[in-house]
Amino acid sequence: MERHGPYIALVTGGTGFIGRRLVSTLRRFGTTVRVLTRKPGSGGSVRFQDGVSFFFGDLGDRSSLRGLCDGVESVFHLAGLAHTEPRAHEDYAANQWRTTVTGTENLLEEAAGKVTNFIYISSVKAMGEGGSAELSETAAPHPQGAYGKARFAAESQVLEFGRHGTRVCVLRLPMVYGAGCKGNVPRMIEAVDRNRFPPLPEMHNRRSMVHVDDVVQAALLSAQSSRASGQVYIVTDGHTYSTRQIYVLICNALGKPVPGWTVPVGLLRSAATAGDMIGAILHKPLPLNTGVLDKLLGSAWYSSRKITEDLGFHPTRDLESALPDMVAYYRTCRRS
Ligand SMILES: NC(=O)c1ccc[n+]([C@@H]2O[C@H](COP(=O)([O-])OP(=O)(O)OC[C@H]3O[C@@H](n4cnc5c(N)ncnc54)[C@H](OP(=O)(O)O)[C@@H]3O)[C@@H](O)[C@H]2O)c1
């Protein structure tokens, strides 16, 4: 594939939490970046800003992607819907499939014969959780929910695409943290700050996570190395965290004393069962129910040895070092 003109990287999801970090890192290296976004509307109009061009389109609408990959060398495909499944489950599942599976198919069609590298940012939910057992890429996949199933299907499309000449790589991420992230850790920061999070006992559960900067590192290594071609890699920060540890780290980062008492697990289980019953009567899930509690106390533990051995990936951050920035971000958002 002979190329003329500057190296262009396409980042789908470049307006999102991880994508923004990736775009700014690529810019620091002098790469010209094209970002796919649905805003302010689809239709292929492009606007330029500081070495970044915005291409307006929607992954679910094939015709809106026409020309998106012209001149592009590497695609970093990050666009997707978060995995939190709201109550309107059927709509969510259909939307998830449209964005993740049909969207990836549309993007691959557009990329065919044009791009050299295709990096797909997926999730460990494509493989499922192994409870107290550490999972690696060789584990038999048990995709979880509409999100996990769509991720797994999209991964398969990307790997199949790689059999026809393009270098492809799939990165499976656990929960990603860093200032500006959404999801459970910022929710927990707020709950602890407002004294609404119970001091849980140490249950020795193990959860994997990764800092956003290390996701960016992994994505760039994958695009640079031919060894990554056709591979699936799990990316973590190399640590596991129990919910109790996360709670204590958050208290420390907020400058709050860690309470000298803990809520007995039996009491939490009774409250969660009551939460299920009341939720069923009200037709509305309560903040504490057995699903939430199982997630809070359960394990989801993954190994990133393969990407370390193959590509020399070394995580640079852990949750403790990231929390001060995350707390500062939380406080700024609260003030504004
Ligand atoms: N954050 C995590 O903890 C985590 C963990 C595992 C995996 N992941 C995966 O990593 C990727 C990035 O996560 P993130 O947290 O950075 O996501 P995010 O902040 O929620 O951003 C989502 C991005 O997807 C784009 N997008 C959504 N639907 C689209 C569509 N139909 N067409 C085009 N673009 C669309 C959005 O662009 P516009 O709104 O500008 O159109 C936005 O840039 C996602 O695929 C996510 O599932 C994230």
The ligand as a Tripos MOL2 file, in Angstrom:
@<TRIPOS>MOLECULE
LIG
   48    52     1     0     0
SMALL
NO_CHARGES

@<TRIPOS>ATOM
      1 N1        -13.9360    3.4100   30.0140 N.am      1 LIG1
      2 C1        -13.8480    2.1320   30.4020 C.2       1 LIG1
      3 O1        -13.7710    1.8090   31.6110 O.2       1 LIG1
      4 C2        -13.8030    1.0410   29.3480 C.ar      1 LIG1
      5 C3        -13.5590   -0.2860   29.7590 C.ar      1 LIG1
      6 C4        -13.5320   -1.2840   28.7760 C.ar      1 LIG1
      7 C5        -13.7460   -0.9890   27.4440 C.ar      1 LIG1
      8 N2        -13.9970    0.3170   27.0950 N.ar      1 LIG1
      9 C6        -14.2540    0.6190   25.6810 C.3       1 LIG1
     10 O2        -13.3320    1.5900   25.2360 O.3       1 LIG1
     11 C7        -13.9650    2.4520   24.2900 C.3       1 LIG1
     12 C8        -13.8000    3.8980   24.7150 C.3       1 LIG1
     13 O3        -14.3450    4.0510   26.0120 O.3       1 LIG1
     14 P1        -14.6000    5.5160   26.6340 P.3       1 LIG1
     15 O4        -14.8210    5.3250   28.0880 O.co2     1 LIG1
     16 O5        -13.5400    6.4530   26.1560 O.co2     1 LIG1
     17 O6        -15.9810    5.8760   25.9270 O.3       1 LIG1
     18 P2        -16.8690    7.2090   26.0610 P.3       1 LIG1
     19 O7        -16.1560    8.2600   26.8460 O.co2     1 LIG1
     20 O8        -18.2170    6.7570   26.5160 O.co2     1 LIG1
     21 O9        -16.9740    7.6990   24.5500 O.3       1 LIG1
     22 C9        -17.7090    6.9730   23.6080 C.3       1 LIG1
     23 C10       -17.2690    7.4330   22.2270 C.3       1 LIG1
     24 O10       -17.9350    6.6370   21.2530 O.3       1 LIG1
     25 C11       -18.4080    7.4940   20.2250 C.3       1 LIG1
     26 N3        -19.6090    6.8900   19.6470 N.ar      1 LIG1
     27 C12       -20.6220    6.2820   20.3060 C.ar      1 LIG1
     28 N4        -21.5460    5.8530   19.4310 N.ar      1 LIG1
     29 C13       -21.1030    6.1890   18.1860 C.ar      1 LIG1
     30 C14       -21.6210    6.0150   16.8790 C.ar      1 LIG1
     31 N5        -22.7980    5.3990   16.6670 N.pl3     1 LIG1
     32 N6        -20.9040    6.4920   15.8420 N.ar      1 LIG1
     33 C15       -19.7340    7.1320   16.0370 C.ar      1 LIG1
     34 N7        -19.1930    7.3310   17.2580 N.ar      1 LIG1
     35 C16       -19.8750    6.8660   18.3220 C.ar      1 LIG1
     36 C17       -18.6900    8.8250   20.9080 C.3       1 LIG1
     37 O11       -18.5250    9.8600   19.9500 O.3       1 LIG1
     38 P3        -19.5380   11.1070   19.7660 P.3       1 LIG1
     39 O12       -20.4090   11.1690   20.9880 O.co2     1 LIG1
     40 O13       -18.6350   12.3070   19.6150 O.co2     1 LIG1
     41 O14       -20.2850   10.8000   18.5290 O.co2     1 LIG1
     42 C18       -17.5750    8.8860   21.9570 C.3       1 LIG1
     43 O15       -16.4160    9.4690   21.4050 O.3       1 LIG1
     44 C19       -15.4420    2.0390   24.2150 C.3       1 LIG1
     45 O16       -15.6250    1.2120   23.1240 O.3       1 LIG1
     46 C20       -15.6330    1.2660   25.5220 C.3       1 LIG1
     47 O17       -16.6700    0.3190   25.4460 O.3       1 LIG1
     48 C21       -14.0300    1.3390   28.0060 C.ar      1 LIG1
@<TRIPOS>BOND
     1     1     2 1
     2     2     3 2
     3     2     4 1
     4     4     5 ar
     5     4    48 ar
     6     5     6 ar
     7     6     7 ar
     8     7     8 ar
     9     8     9 1
    10     8    48 ar
    11     9    10 1
    12     9    46 1
    13    10    11 1
    14    11    12 1
    15    11    44 1
    16    12    13 1
    17    13    14 1
    18    14    15 2
    19    14    16 1
    20    14    17 1
    21    17    18 1
    22    18    19 2
    23    18    20 1
    24    18    21 1
    25    21    22 1
    26    22    23 1
    27    23    24 1
    28    23    42 1
    29    24    25 1
    30    25    26 1
    31    25    36 1
    32    26    27 ar
    33    26    35 ar
    34    27    28 ar
    35    28    29 ar
    36    29    30 ar
    37    29    35 ar
    38    30    31 1
    39    30    32 ar
    40    32    33 ar
    41    33    34 ar
    42    34    35 ar
    43    36    37 1
    44    36    42 1
    45    37    38 1
    46    38    39 2
    47    38    40 1
    48    38    41 1
    49    42    43 1
    50    44    45 1
    51    44    46 1
    52    46    47 1
@<TRIPOS>SUBSTRUCTURE
     1 LIG1         1 GROUP 0 **** ****
